Amino acid sequence: MLATVERFAAALERRDSRALARTTIDPRSGRPPTLARVRAVFGEQWRTATLVALAAGKPEPAPGDRFTLPVVARTRAFGTVRGAIAVRVREGRVVLASELAFPGLRRGERLARRELPPARAPILARDGTALASGPATARVYPIGGAALPVTGMLAATSAESVRERLYALGFPRDWPTGSSGLEAAFERRLRGRPGGVLLAGRRVLARSAPRPAPPLRTTIDVRLQRAAVAALGARFGAIAVLGARTGAVRALAGLALAGTQPPGSTFKIVTAAAALAAGVAELGDRFPLARSARVDGVEIRNAYDELCGGTLVEAFAHSCNSVFAPLAVRVGAARLVAMAERLGFNRRPPVPGAVASTLPPARELATPLAVAATAIGQGRVLASALGMASVVQAVAADGVRAEPHITPAAPRRRRVLDGSVAGSLRTMMRAVVTTGTGRRAELPALGVAGKTGTAELSSRPPSDSTAPSVRDDPARLSAWFCGYAPLRRPVLAFCVLLVRQGAGGDVAAPTAADFLRRALELGWRPTEDSS
């Protein structure tokens, strides 16, 4: 009989339901219990106790067919509970009973509990302003809807597996949990540790006090967050704002983390960087005026079939596909992809909830046409507002890229561009705002540099078609403007994306200016500390 109890004790320590079924007998049927019956006896009570581990001692014989098994139970919510389990043996098996599940239970008793959930930790902006506060059952967002793109929200779940997991942690099954944003990403960090009273029938086996988690501080600037949300308004899109030197996330609006679109001509920042770094082009190089370029026998046209060319700076300022498509072919797929990856593509940013900006590996850009399409932000390139803001951040910081982050940390920096290349890109990006497609982004109080992008989401109609032109059908276009400010000592790197709402210079550039204007009106000032 001792060997039987020892086998049972070993199965109990492992919490092995199948082994427990092999070592027990169901007194109701006189047969080995079903696996479902074992799980009903043990599993439900273990979840009630928030059990983490069981350790069994040496069985001690008791009168008749009984043994006393000393057991130590370690739980999440109620600490360590020590006691004994009364074991009966019949026909070479332990008699299945509810009191076998946990030390201290008497015959016929089952575990129950009264829960005391902790207060949920607040989410704070960088200056300590609460973005989210209050208990999980009555969460409030003190700065209103402006916080929600960052904090996300809470909700009770109907998913049975999640409900059971919550119960096993010591919470009620219908306890609200993070369903989006930082509330979801930092759920384990924010929810704290529950307490309560663990009962054997009506007897108290253990009790504990709830332990709230400390506040979660973020890098969000409340003024910039309010400005970004207000500038985006109800439109479908995104605004992402980073510290230009640190990479710290200062504001997120709309789909800034997870919404990806073809980046259009904002990707020409990457293409220009690759061309300059490889020595394929210089700022003063001149390119013929043209309305299109032919690559692999396919005509790649400029936006609105405009005549475009001149110096590299002028071609960038006016976003000449006729220049950058063939230029990228000279750069080559390997160097273009390598530059994109140095600037953060094909790697998920270390910001909870963020998705990677992506482009195909060089081996899949097997034709000049594939390289050319990639170089102008079409083809299979996809980017988020956060990802493109990070590209701009590296340019604004003299070629030193800082990993984006939303909780305070020493920024992880890496030089990805030679300082001279970054300086040339800044010259080109300033020309976009002073003489090119991004003039509506200018804010004289700060000085702005950047790049517009207009991503085509469907093919153009033939030139002899009666269908509306791209310019007449904004729903076929996603608009971008990605830039930095102030001009002389950049403090912010930002990116605006407006999905199916027109051309970058027409709608995204003025939205960027509106964001900066609102930030100034709310009291934000471009000091070094705000980077």
TIZA-951530 format. One record per residue (C-alpha): x, y, z. Coordinates in nm, 3 decimals, decimal comma. Each point is the difference from the previous one (the first is absolute). Layout:
# residues N
NODE        px        py        pz
NODE         X         Y         Z
...
//
This chain:
# residues 531
NODE        px        py        pz
NODE     0,000     0,000     0,000
NODE     0,288     0,235     0,074
NODE     0,124    -0,033    -0,359
NODE    -0,350     0,089    -0,124
NODE    -0,005     0,317     0,209
NODE     0,350     0,092    -0,115
NODE    -0,103    -0,035    -0,366
NODE    -0,304     0,217     0,072
NODE     0,219     0,259     0,175
NODE     0,236     0,014    -0,297
NODE    -0,292     0,052    -0,240
NODE    -0,142     0,268     0,232
NODE     0,330     0,191     0,003
NODE     0,011    -0,005    -0,379
NODE    -0,369     0,091    -0,018
NODE    -0,022    -0,276    -0,260
NODE    -0,369    -0,073    -0,058
NODE     0,066    -0,318    -0,197
NODE     0,230    -0,141     0,267
NODE    -0,255     0,092     0,268
NODE    -0,265    -0,189    -0,196
NODE     0,228    -0,307    -0,010
NODE     0,062     0,004     0,375
NODE    -0,355     0,066     0,128
NODE    -0,337    -0,175     0,009
NODE    -0,340     0,168    -0,022
NODE    -0,206    -0,112     0,302
NODE    -0,322     0,063    -0,191
NODE     0,076    -0,257    -0,269
NODE     0,272    -0,211     0,154
NODE     0,201     0,059    -0,317
NODE     0,291     0,228    -0,093
NODE    -0,136     0,355    -0,049
NODE    -0,031     0,167    -0,336
NODE     0,243     0,276    -0,083
NODE    -0,288     0,250     0,009
NODE    -0,090    -0,114     0,352
NODE     0,360     0,040     0,119
NODE     0,020     0,348    -0,147
NODE    -0,329     0,095     0,165
NODE     0,129    -0,112     0,341
NODE     0,351     0,139    -0,021
NODE     0,020     0,261    -0,279
NODE    -0,289     0,218     0,111
NODE     0,126     0,014     0,358
NODE     0,355     0,071    -0,109
NODE    -0,124     0,298    -0,200
NODE    -0,203     0,115     0,299
NODE     0,315    -0,012     0,214
NODE     0,207     0,176    -0,272
NODE     0,238    -0,292     0,039
NODE     0,357     0,032    -0,123
NODE     0,164    -0,314     0,143
NODE    -0,056    -0,292     0,237
NODE     0,270    -0,176     0,200
NODE    -0,087    -0,326     0,178
NODE     0,187    -0,141     0,296
NODE     0,034    -0,358     0,121
NODE    -0,334    -0,181     0,047
NODE    -0,074    -0,101     0,361
NODE    -0,215    -0,310     0,067
NODE    -0,329     0,058     0,183
NODE    -0,251    -0,254     0,138
NODE    -0,153    -0,240    -0,250
NODE     0,051     0,074    -0,367
NODE     0,089     0,365     0,053
NODE     0,312     0,211    -0,033
NODE     0,080     0,359     0,088
NODE     0,188     0,182    -0,275
NODE     0,168     0,329     0,101
NODE    -0,023     0,255    -0,283
NODE     0,125     0,355    -0,056
NODE    -0,199     0,203    -0,255
NODE     0,140     0,318    -0,154
NODE    -0,264     0,233    -0,142
NODE    -0,002     0,329    -0,191
NODE    -0,261     0,177     0,207
NODE     0,009    -0,162     0,346
NODE     0,368    -0,067     0,062
NODE     0,123    -0,336     0,129
NODE    -0,246    -0,238     0,166
NODE     0,125    -0,298     0,203
NODE    -0,209    -0,291     0,118
NODE    -0,085    -0,363    -0,052
NODE    -0,213    -0,202    -0,237
NODE    -0,187    -0,305     0,132
NODE     0,043    -0,287    -0,248
NODE    -0,200    -0,324    -0,010
NODE     0,110    -0,305    -0,200
NODE    -0,228    -0,261    -0,152
NODE     0,090    -0,281    -0,239
NODE     0,348     0,139    -0,055
NODE    -0,124     0,351    -0,089
NODE    -0,064     0,325     0,184
NODE    -0,370     0,070     0,049
NODE    -0,090     0,312    -0,199
NODE    -0,142     0,278     0,218
NODE    -0,022     0,380    -0,011
NODE     0,223     0,039     0,308
NODE     0,298    -0,151    -0,186
NODE     0,049     0,320    -0,202
NODE     0,147     0,228     0,266
NODE     0,154    -0,015     0,347
NODE    -0,233     0,072     0,291
NODE    -0,324    -0,122    -0,157
NODE    -0,219    -0,229     0,206
NODE    -0,217    -0,281    -0,127
NODE    -0,253     0,125    -0,254
NODE     0,131     0,358    -0,002
NODE     0,086     0,197    -0,312
NODE     0,191     0,322    -0,041
NODE    -0,179     0,330    -0,046
NODE     0,120     0,358     0,018
NODE    -0,094     0,363     0,042
NODE     0,195     0,220    -0,240
NODE     0,158     0,339     0,073
NODE     0,133     0,132    -0,333
NODE     0,265     0,274     0,023
NODE    -0,034     0,353    -0,131
NODE     0,127     0,015    -0,357
NODE     0,319     0,200    -0,047
NODE    -0,037     0,340    -0,168
NODE     0,166     0,078    -0,333
NODE     0,187     0,329     0,014
NODE     0,139     0,246    -0,253
NODE     0,365     0,098     0,028
NODE    -0,087     0,293     0,230
NODE    -0,212    -0,216     0,231
NODE    -0,338     0,100    -0,144
NODE    -0,238    -0,294     0,016
NODE    -0,095    -0,139    -0,339
NODE    -0,203    -0,283     0,159
NODE    -0,091    -0,048     0,365
NODE    -0,253    -0,158     0,231
NODE    -0,099    -0,362     0,059
NODE    -0,048    -0,245    -0,283
NODE    -0,376     0,007     0,051
NODE    -0,017     0,380    -0,024
NODE     0,301     0,106    -0,206
NODE     0,020     0,368    -0,090
NODE     0,213     0,192    -0,248
NODE     0,060     0,345     0,152
NODE     0,105     0,173    -0,323
NODE    -0,295    -0,150    -0,185
NODE     0,002    -0,169    -0,337
NODE     0,344     0,141    -0,081
NODE     0,153    -0,273     0,218
NODE    -0,175    -0,296    -0,160
NODE     0,231    -0,051    -0,301
NODE     0,278    -0,058     0,254
NODE    -0,171    -0,159     0,298
NODE    -0,261    -0,207    -0,178
NODE    -0,292    -0,127     0,205
NODE    -0,119    -0,276     0,232
NODE    -0,274    -0,255    -0,057
NODE    -0,126    -0,323     0,152
NODE     0,070    -0,293    -0,228
NODE    -0,233    -0,276    -0,111
NODE     0,287    -0,231    -0,100
NODE    -0,022    -0,297     0,234
NODE     0,375    -0,066     0,005
NODE     0,072     0,359     0,104
NODE    -0,273    -0,006     0,265
NODE     0,144    -0,318     0,151
NODE     0,349     0,146    -0,006
NODE    -0,123     0,308     0,185
NODE    -0,171    -0,218     0,258
NODE     0,319    -0,202     0,049
NODE     0,183     0,327     0,071
NODE    -0,247     0,092     0,274
NODE    -0,231     0,237    -0,189
NODE    -0,371    -0,041    -0,070
NODE    -0,060    -0,159    -0,338
NODE    -0,174     0,312    -0,130
NODE     0,275     0,238     0,115
NODE     0,078     0,269    -0,262
NODE     0,338    -0,030    -0,169
NODE     0,185     0,204    -0,261
NODE    -0,154    -0,043    -0,343
NODE     0,221     0,246    -0,190
NODE     0,291     0,242     0,031
NODE     0,224     0,007     0,306
NODE    -0,282    -0,139     0,212
NODE     0,034    -0,323    -0,198
NODE     0,375     0,006    -0,060
NODE     0,080     0,051     0,369
NODE    -0,292    -0,198     0,143
NODE     0,219    -0,214     0,225
NODE     0,188     0,307     0,119
NODE    -0,313     0,208     0,070
NODE    -0,240    -0,243     0,163
NODE     0,194    -0,064     0,323
NODE    -0,039    -0,304     0,224
NODE    -0,341    -0,086     0,144
NODE    -0,064    -0,099     0,359
NODE    -0,297    -0,148     0,177
NODE    -0,108    -0,282     0,229
NODE     0,052    -0,368    -0,082
NODE    -0,269    -0,217     0,156
NODE    -0,035    -0,370     0,078
NODE    -0,376    -0,014     0,013
NODE    -0,060     0,282     0,250
NODE     0,339    -0,024     0,167
NODE     0,276     0,246    -0,087
NODE     0,315    -0,170    -0,129
NODE     0,187     0,316    -0,102
NODE    -0,052     0,368    -0,061
NODE     0,202     0,273    -0,169
NODE    -0,021     0,367    -0,088
NODE    -0,001     0,113    -0,364
NODE     0,319     0,158    -0,134
NODE    -0,045     0,277    -0,257
NODE     0,273     0,047    -0,258
NODE     0,197     0,326    -0,014
NODE    -0,096     0,260    -0,264
NODE     0,110    -0,055    -0,358
NODE     0,179     0,312    -0,121
NODE     0,024     0,064    -0,373
NODE     0,191     0,243    -0,223
NODE    -0,321     0,163    -0,128
NODE    -0,018     0,381     0,003
NODE    -0,359     0,098     0,080
NODE     0,011     0,320    -0,208
NODE     0,132    -0,181    -0,306
NODE    -0,247    -0,283     0,051
NODE    -0,294     0,240     0,014
NODE     0,129     0,183    -0,308
NODE     0,048    -0,319    -0,202
NODE    -0,346    -0,137     0,079
NODE    -0,165     0,335    -0,074
NODE     0,189     0,044    -0,329
NODE    -0,098    -0,348    -0,120
NODE    -0,360     0,046     0,109
NODE    -0,246    -0,262    -0,119
NODE     0,199    -0,084    -0,312
NODE     0,129    -0,353    -0,062
NODE     0,373     0,019     0,036
NODE     0,282     0,055     0,246
NODE     0,245     0,244     0,152
NODE     0,315    -0,122     0,174
NODE     0,239     0,234     0,181
NODE     0,347    -0,088     0,131
NODE     0,271     0,188     0,182
NODE     0,245     0,087    -0,277
NODE     0,306    -0,085     0,211
NODE    -0,131    -0,270     0,231
NODE    -0,259    -0,194    -0,202
NODE    -0,240     0,033     0,295
NODE    -0,365    -0,022    -0,107
NODE    -0,155     0,339     0,073
NODE    -0,343    -0,046    -0,161
NODE    -0,205    -0,260    -0,186
NODE    -0,330     0,059    -0,175
NODE    -0,218    -0,233    -0,202
NODE     0,174    -0,298    -0,160
NODE     0,351     0,119     0,082
NODE     0,123    -0,337     0,127
NODE    -0,178    -0,263    -0,203
NODE    -0,135     0,163    -0,315
NODE     0,227    -0,068    -0,299
NODE    -0,034     0,142    -0,349
NODE     0,228     0,037    -0,302
NODE     0,217     0,298     0,104
NODE     0,005     0,153    -0,347
NODE     0,264     0,262    -0,056
NODE     0,092     0,033     0,368
NODE     0,205    -0,313    -0,073
NODE     0,215     0,216    -0,228
NODE     0,176     0,106     0,322
NODE     0,130    -0,358     0,015
NODE     0,075    -0,011    -0,373
NODE     0,187     0,330     0,012
NODE     0,196    -0,117     0,304
NODE     0,105    -0,317    -0,183
NODE     0,101     0,194    -0,313
NODE     0,201     0,257     0,195
NODE     0,168    -0,262     0,220
NODE     0,098    -0,208    -0,304
NODE     0,136     0,302    -0,189
NODE    -0,250    -0,059    -0,280
NODE    -0,128     0,359     0,024
NODE     0,091     0,338     0,150
NODE    -0,212     0,303     0,080
NODE     0,117     0,196    -0,301
NODE    -0,052    -0,276    -0,257
NODE    -0,244     0,103    -0,272
NODE    -0,271    -0,216    -0,150
NODE    -0,198     0,068    -0,319
NODE    -0,350     0,139     0,018
NODE    -0,247    -0,277    -0,076
NODE    -0,355    -0,108     0,070
NODE     0,089    -0,365     0,044
NODE     0,276    -0,258    -0,008
NODE    -0,006    -0,338    -0,171
NODE     0,124    -0,297     0,205
NODE    -0,019    -0,355    -0,137
NODE    -0,220     0,137    -0,276
NODE    -0,253     0,136     0,253
NODE    -0,068     0,372     0,022
NODE     0,027     0,143     0,353
NODE    -0,165     0,340    -0,003
NODE     0,032     0,301     0,227
NODE    -0,297     0,104     0,209
NODE    -0,257     0,168    -0,223
NODE     0,239    -0,058    -0,294
NODE     0,197     0,308     0,100
NODE     0,322     0,101    -0,171
NODE     0,268    -0,060     0,261
NODE     0,379    -0,007     0,037
NODE     0,291     0,236     0,070
NODE     0,249    -0,051     0,282
NODE    -0,035    -0,286     0,246
NODE    -0,131     0,251     0,256
NODE    -0,261     0,129    -0,246
NODE    -0,099    -0,351    -0,105
NODE    -0,051    -0,095     0,365
NODE    -0,189     0,321     0,080
NODE    -0,243    -0,063    -0,285
NODE    -0,004    -0,378     0,055
NODE     0,105    -0,102    -0,351
NODE    -0,069    -0,367    -0,061
NODE     0,172     0,049    -0,336
NODE     0,324     0,062     0,191
NODE    -0,023    -0,231     0,300
NODE    -0,124    -0,314    -0,177
NODE     0,302    -0,032    -0,234
NODE     0,232     0,132     0,273
NODE    -0,103    -0,292     0,221
NODE     0,082    -0,246    -0,278
NODE     0,354     0,139     0,005
NODE     0,010    -0,035     0,380
NODE    -0,115    -0,361    -0,023
NODE    -0,231    -0,213     0,212
NODE     0,262    -0,108     0,253
NODE     0,108     0,352     0,095
NODE    -0,357     0,133     0,001
NODE    -0,128    -0,275     0,231
NODE     0,306     0,024     0,225
NODE    -0,058     0,373     0,047
NODE    -0,369    -0,053     0,077
NODE     0,087    -0,262     0,261
NODE     0,260     0,228     0,160
NODE    -0,279     0,255     0,033
NODE    -0,230    -0,247     0,177
NODE    -0,185    -0,192    -0,271
NODE    -0,064    -0,375     0,035
NODE     0,030     0,020     0,378
NODE    -0,283     0,054     0,246
NODE     0,055     0,315     0,206
NODE     0,042    -0,062     0,375
NODE    -0,325     0,184     0,072
NODE    -0,288    -0,220     0,123
NODE    -0,262    -0,045    -0,269
NODE     0,220     0,132    -0,281
NODE     0,033    -0,194    -0,325
NODE     0,302    -0,008    -0,227
NODE     0,037     0,210    -0,311
NODE     0,097    -0,245    -0,272
NODE     0,144    -0,043    -0,346
NODE     0,104    -0,316    -0,184
NODE     0,352    -0,141     0,033
NODE     0,239     0,098    -0,278
NODE    -0,018    -0,345    -0,161
NODE    -0,372     0,053    -0,063
NODE     0,058     0,333    -0,176
NODE     0,129    -0,194    -0,295
NODE    -0,081     0,247    -0,279
NODE     0,081     0,367    -0,057
NODE    -0,374     0,073     0,006
NODE    -0,038    -0,156     0,347
NODE     0,289     0,211     0,128
NODE    -0,143     0,315    -0,159
NODE    -0,348    -0,057     0,145
NODE     0,149    -0,058     0,345
NODE     0,211     0,316    -0,023
NODE    -0,308     0,220    -0,041
NODE    -0,184    -0,169     0,289
NODE    -0,230    -0,219    -0,206
NODE     0,028    -0,367    -0,088
NODE     0,006    -0,209     0,318
NODE     0,125     0,268     0,239
NODE    -0,215     0,065     0,307
NODE     0,068     0,245     0,280
NODE    -0,162     0,132     0,315
NODE     0,002     0,362     0,110
NODE     0,223    -0,102     0,290
NODE     0,241    -0,177    -0,235
NODE     0,035     0,297    -0,234
NODE     0,032     0,242     0,294
NODE     0,293    -0,214     0,113
NODE     0,162     0,035    -0,344
NODE    -0,029     0,379     0,029
NODE     0,136    -0,011     0,356
NODE     0,327    -0,151    -0,124
NODE     0,036     0,275    -0,261
NODE    -0,080     0,275     0,251
NODE     0,257    -0,141     0,247
NODE     0,292     0,022    -0,245
NODE    -0,031    -0,366    -0,096
NODE    -0,026    -0,150     0,349
NODE    -0,312    -0,212     0,035
NODE    -0,155    -0,038     0,346
NODE    -0,236    -0,294     0,048
NODE    -0,357     0,121     0,055
NODE    -0,119    -0,057     0,357
NODE    -0,306     0,098     0,202
NODE     0,119    -0,065     0,356
NODE     0,296     0,187     0,150
NODE     0,328    -0,165    -0,087
NODE     0,346     0,091    -0,117
NODE    -0,040     0,019    -0,379
NODE     0,176    -0,268    -0,203
NODE     0,189     0,197    -0,262
NODE     0,182    -0,113    -0,311
NODE     0,155     0,195    -0,285
NODE    -0,177    -0,101    -0,319
NODE     0,095     0,289    -0,230
NODE     0,320     0,191    -0,050
NODE    -0,039     0,353     0,131
NODE     0,054     0,147    -0,347
NODE    -0,276    -0,219    -0,146
NODE    -0,239     0,104     0,278
NODE     0,091     0,365    -0,065
NODE    -0,073    -0,037    -0,371
NODE    -0,336    -0,161     0,077
NODE    -0,091     0,290     0,228
NODE     0,081     0,243    -0,281
NODE    -0,226    -0,196    -0,233
NODE    -0,281    -0,025     0,257
NODE     0,010     0,373     0,065
NODE    -0,034     0,066    -0,373
NODE    -0,319    -0,210     0,000
NODE    -0,157     0,254     0,238
NODE     0,145     0,319    -0,147
NODE    -0,039    -0,064    -0,374
NODE    -0,151    -0,344    -0,051
NODE    -0,303    -0,216     0,071
NODE    -0,002     0,063     0,377
NODE    -0,036     0,377     0,011
NODE    -0,325    -0,024     0,197
NODE     0,190    -0,164     0,288
NODE     0,202     0,313     0,072
NODE    -0,039     0,174     0,334
NODE     0,222     0,310     0,009
NODE     0,009     0,002     0,381
NODE     0,197    -0,326    -0,007
NODE     0,124    -0,081    -0,348
NODE    -0,091    -0,344    -0,132
NODE     0,172    -0,252    -0,226
NODE    -0,152    -0,319    -0,134
NODE    -0,122    -0,209    -0,289
NODE    -0,344    -0,045    -0,148
NODE    -0,130    -0,332    -0,122
NODE    -0,299    -0,096    -0,211
NODE    -0,055    -0,375    -0,014
NODE    -0,219    -0,130    -0,280
NODE    -0,229    -0,275     0,130
NODE    -0,130    -0,106    -0,342
NODE     0,128     0,007    -0,354
NODE    -0,032     0,315    -0,206
NODE    -0,257    -0,004    -0,279
NODE     0,138     0,003    -0,354
NODE     0,079     0,344    -0,138
NODE    -0,298    -0,018    -0,237
NODE    -0,240    -0,121     0,271
NODE    -0,304     0,201     0,105
NODE     0,048    -0,115     0,363
NODE     0,081     0,272     0,257
NODE     0,368     0,092     0,022
NODE     0,201    -0,072     0,313
NODE    -0,020     0,368     0,092
NODE    -0,381    -0,010    -0,031
NODE    -0,033    -0,318     0,209
NODE     0,166     0,049     0,341
NODE    -0,140    -0,334     0,120
NODE     0,263    -0,172    -0,215
NODE     0,283     0,175     0,186
NODE     0,154    -0,011     0,345
NODE     0,169     0,324     0,102
NODE     0,323     0,029     0,200
NODE     0,219     0,271     0,143
NODE     0,299    -0,096     0,213
NODE     0,228     0,267     0,138
NODE     0,179     0,163     0,290
NODE    -0,001     0,333     0,183
NODE     0,142     0,243     0,092
NODE     0,228     0,036    -0,296
NODE     0,329     0,094     0,170
NODE    -0,007    -0,221     0,307
NODE    -0,258    -0,271    -0,064
NODE    -0,201    -0,103     0,304
NODE    -0,285    -0,197    -0,159
NODE    -0,013    -0,255    -0,281
NODE    -0,355    -0,071    -0,113
NODE    -0,206    -0,164    -0,269
NODE    -0,357     0,058    -0,118
NODE    -0,195    -0,265    -0,193
NODE    -0,351     0,055    -0,138
NODE    -0,146    -0,310    -0,163
NODE    -0,193     0,043    -0,328
NODE    -0,023     0,375     0,040
NODE     0,206     0,147    -0,280
NODE     0,352     0,117    -0,074
NODE     0,266     0,054     0,263
NODE     0,064     0,364    -0,083
NODE    -0,372     0,079    -0,005
NODE    -0,115    -0,158     0,329
NODE     0,284    -0,155     0,203
NODE     0,236     0,299    -0,017
NODE    -0,256     0,250     0,133
NODE    -0,099    -0,251     0,268
NODE     0,362    -0,009     0,115
NODE     0,005     0,379     0,023
NODE    -0,330    -0,009     0,188
NODE     0,145    -0,249     0,249
NODE     0,303     0,222     0,069
NODE    -0,214     0,313     0,024
NODE    -0,233    -0,164     0,251
NODE     0,297    -0,124     0,205
NODE     0,134     0,356     0,029
NODE    -0,344     0,129     0,096
NODE    -0,018    -0,263     0,276
NODE     0,325     0,127     0,149
NODE     0,252    -0,243    -0,148
NODE     0,339     0,156    -0,066
NODE     0,283    -0,152    -0,205
NODE     0,256    -0,029     0,279
NODE     0,271    -0,265     0,005
NODE    -0,181    -0,173     0,286
NODE    -0,310    -0,058    -0,213
NODE     0,198    -0,219    -0,240
//
